[in-house]
Amino acid sequence: MLLVLLAVMPYAQAQTPLANLANSMQAGSWAELAVNGISCFNQPGSDGNILVYAANAGWDPITRRLLYAGNDHIDGSTTQADRFVIYDETTNTCSNQSPPPWSITGVTDHGYYHHAVNPATGALYRRRMKEGFVWYQYLSGTWAQLPTNNVGEYDGACCGGAGWFQELNGFVYAQGGEFGGGSVYLFVPSTGAWTKLADNIAPLTGGTFTLGSQSA
């Protein structure tokens, strides 16, 4: 089952199981949505599913699909790798897609906050693995590697936060204070350019987990 939380305003999309359920609910209430193929989130590993340390996903408002790439703790497995799944609101179905191009057998790659979507185009942006300076774009069924972040620092820093900012025409990626105090970067797809927006945003915090949020 997939849990759904009703927003303050009624759900605009009509004639789908998700919309019908949301529009039938009282504000602040919870309900379960029966999703076809919900087992797409299952994976042999320490926890049995790919949502371990999964803090966000990408919502494409054009095709009305939820996109997510990640995996369970699968270190050393010879049969498991990254998963890429899509939930389609129209069909109320979740399905496994071809693995993303960076997928490596036996290597753990949680989702964290590594997903961002441009709502104007439906393009999904996802970090390659849990660390490093490479990101990918998924659009119209195709993955494409973006230019490497040439202003990034601390290649080994894990688990950042990403979100699309319409007013900046790109996605912002915040890396916390695991190494070097933390930095914030902007990638603009129309120019293919990376820019560093801020440094030393979280000095002395340590840890690895950085939160990220899509702008309104």
C-alpha positions as CSV (number, residue, x, y, z in Angstrom):
1,M,0.0,0.0,0.0
2,L,1.0,3.6,-0.6
3,L,0.2,6.2,2.1
4,V,-1.4,9.4,0.9
5,L,-1.7,12.6,2.9
6,L,-4.3,15.1,1.8
7,A,-3.1,18.6,1.2
8,V,-5.0,21.7,2.4
9,M,-6.5,22.3,-1.1
10,P,-8.5,19.7,-3.0
11,Y,-6.5,17.6,-5.5
12,A,-7.0,19.0,-9.0
13,Q,-6.4,15.9,-11.1
14,A,-9.6,14.0,-11.6
15,Q,-10.6,10.4,-12.6
16,T,-7.6,8.6,-11.2
17,P,-7.6,6.4,-8.1
18,L,-5.1,8.8,-6.4
19,A,-7.2,11.9,-7.2
20,N,-10.4,10.3,-6.2
21,L,-9.0,9.1,-2.9
22,A,-7.4,12.5,-2.1
23,N,-10.6,14.4,-2.9
24,S,-12.6,12.1,-0.6
25,M,-10.5,12.8,2.4
26,Q,-10.7,15.4,5.2
27,A,-7.7,17.8,5.5
28,G,-5.0,16.3,7.7
29,S,-6.1,12.8,7.4
30,W,-4.3,9.7,6.2
31,A,-5.6,6.9,3.8
32,E,-4.2,3.9,2.0
33,L,-4.0,3.8,-1.8
34,A,-3.9,0.3,-3.3
35,V,-1.2,0.5,-6.0
36,N,-0.8,-2.0,-8.8
37,G,2.7,-3.5,-8.7
38,I,3.7,-1.9,-5.4
39,S,6.2,-4.8,-5.0
40,C,8.4,-2.8,-7.4
41,F,9.9,-1.3,-4.3
42,N,11.0,-4.6,-2.9
43,Q,14.6,-5.8,-3.2
44,P,16.7,-8.5,-1.5
45,G,18.9,-6.7,1.0
46,S,19.2,-5.9,4.7
47,D,15.8,-4.2,4.8
48,G,14.0,-5.8,1.8
49,N,13.2,-2.6,-0.1
50,I,14.8,0.2,-2.1
51,L,13.4,3.0,0.1
52,V,16.1,2.7,2.8
53,Y,17.5,6.2,3.4
54,A,15.1,7.5,0.7
55,A,14.2,11.0,1.6
56,N,12.7,12.3,-1.7
57,A,11.7,11.3,-5.2
58,G,10.9,13.2,-8.4
59,W,7.3,14.2,-9.4
60,D,6.8,14.9,-13.0
61,P,3.6,17.1,-13.2
62,I,3.5,16.8,-17.0
63,T,3.1,13.0,-17.2
64,R,1.9,12.7,-13.6
65,R,4.5,10.2,-12.7
66,L,6.7,9.7,-9.6
67,L,10.3,8.7,-10.4
68,Y,12.8,7.2,-8.0
69,A,16.3,5.6,-8.3
70,G,18.0,3.8,-5.4
71,N,18.5,0.5,-3.6
72,D,18.7,-1.3,-0.4
73,H,21.9,-2.1,1.5
74,I,23.2,-4.6,-1.1
75,D,27.0,-4.4,-0.6
76,G,28.7,-7.5,-2.0
77,S,25.6,-8.9,-3.7
78,T,26.2,-10.5,-7.1
79,T,22.6,-10.3,-8.2
80,Q,21.4,-6.8,-7.0
81,A,22.2,-3.3,-8.2
82,D,20.4,0.1,-8.5
83,R,16.7,0.1,-9.2
84,F,14.7,2.7,-11.2
85,V,11.0,2.7,-10.6
86,I,8.1,4.8,-11.9
87,Y,4.7,5.2,-10.4
88,D,2.1,6.3,-13.1
89,E,-0.9,8.1,-11.6
90,T,-3.1,7.5,-14.7
91,T,-2.7,3.7,-14.4
92,N,-2.1,3.7,-10.7
93,T,0.8,1.3,-11.4
94,C,4.4,1.1,-10.1
95,S,6.9,-0.6,-12.4
96,N,10.6,-1.3,-12.6
97,Q,12.5,0.3,-15.5
98,S,15.9,-0.4,-16.9
99,P,18.6,0.3,-14.3
100,P,20.2,3.8,-14.4
101,P,23.5,3.9,-16.3
102,W,25.6,4.3,-13.2
103,S,24.2,1.1,-11.6
104,I,26.9,-1.3,-10.2
105,T,26.2,-4.8,-9.0
106,G,26.7,-5.1,-5.2
107,V,27.2,-1.4,-4.5
108,T,24.7,0.4,-2.2
109,D,23.3,3.7,-3.6
110,H,20.4,5.0,-1.5
111,G,18.1,7.7,-2.8
112,Y,18.7,10.3,-0.1
113,Y,17.6,13.8,-1.3
114,H,19.3,13.2,-4.7
115,H,16.2,13.8,-6.9
116,A,15.0,17.0,-8.5
117,V,12.5,17.7,-11.3
118,N,12.0,20.6,-13.6
119,P,8.2,21.0,-13.6
120,A,8.3,22.9,-16.9
121,T,9.9,20.0,-18.8
122,G,9.5,17.0,-16.6
123,A,13.2,16.3,-16.6
124,L,14.5,14.4,-13.6
125,Y,17.9,15.1,-12.1
126,R,19.6,12.4,-10.0
127,R,23.1,12.3,-8.5
128,R,25.3,9.4,-9.7
129,M,25.7,7.3,-6.6
130,K,25.8,8.7,-3.0
131,E,28.9,10.9,-3.6
132,G,30.9,12.6,-6.3
133,F,30.4,15.5,-8.8
134,V,28.5,13.7,-11.6
135,W,24.7,14.1,-12.1
136,Y,22.3,12.6,-14.7
137,Q,19.2,13.9,-16.4
138,Y,16.3,11.6,-17.3
139,L,13.9,12.8,-19.9
140,S,11.6,11.1,-22.4
141,G,12.9,7.7,-21.4
142,T,16.6,8.5,-21.8
143,W,19.3,9.1,-19.2
144,A,22.1,11.6,-20.1
145,Q,25.1,12.5,-18.1
146,L,25.5,16.2,-17.2
147,P,28.7,18.1,-17.3
148,T,30.8,17.3,-14.3
149,N,30.6,19.8,-11.4
150,N,33.9,21.5,-12.0
151,V,33.6,23.8,-9.0
152,G,32.8,21.1,-6.6
153,E,35.0,20.2,-3.6
154,Y,35.3,17.2,-1.4
155,D,34.5,14.4,-3.8
156,G,33.8,11.9,-0.9
157,A,31.1,14.0,0.7
158,C,27.9,11.9,0.9
159,C,24.1,12.4,0.9
160,G,23.3,15.9,-0.2
161,G,20.0,17.6,-0.9
162,A,18.7,18.7,-4.3
163,G,15.7,20.8,-5.5
164,W,14.6,22.6,-8.6
165,F,14.4,26.4,-8.3
166,Q,12.4,28.0,-11.1
167,E,13.6,31.5,-10.4
168,L,17.2,30.3,-10.9
169,N,16.4,28.2,-14.0
170,G,18.2,25.2,-12.5
171,F,18.6,22.8,-9.7
172,V,20.4,23.6,-6.5
173,Y,22.4,21.0,-4.7
174,A,23.5,21.5,-1.0
175,Q,26.3,19.4,0.4
176,G,26.4,19.5,4.2
177,G,29.3,19.8,6.6
178,E,30.6,16.2,6.4
179,F,33.8,17.7,4.8
180,G,34.9,21.3,4.6
181,G,31.9,22.9,6.2
182,G,29.5,22.4,3.4
183,S,28.7,24.1,0.0
184,V,25.8,25.0,-2.2
185,Y,25.9,24.6,-6.0
186,L,23.6,25.5,-8.9
187,F,23.4,23.7,-12.3
188,V,21.6,25.5,-15.2
189,P,20.6,23.0,-17.9
190,S,20.3,25.7,-20.6
191,T,23.9,26.7,-20.2
192,G,25.4,23.4,-18.9
193,A,27.2,25.5,-16.3
194,W,27.8,24.8,-12.5
195,T,28.2,27.7,-10.1
196,K,29.0,27.7,-6.4
197,L,26.5,29.7,-4.5
198,A,27.8,29.4,-0.9
199,D,30.6,27.9,1.2
200,N,30.9,26.9,4.8
201,I,27.1,26.6,5.3
202,A,27.3,24.0,8.1
203,P,30.7,24.2,9.9
204,L,31.5,21.7,12.6
205,T,28.2,19.7,12.1
206,G,29.8,16.5,10.9
207,G,27.5,13.7,9.8
208,T,26.4,12.9,6.3
209,F,22.7,13.6,5.8
210,T,21.7,16.9,4.1
211,L,18.0,17.8,3.6
212,G,16.7,19.2,0.3
213,S,13.4,20.6,-0.8
214,Q,11.8,21.7,-4.1
215,S,11.0,25.4,-4.3
216,A,7.4,26.5,-4.8
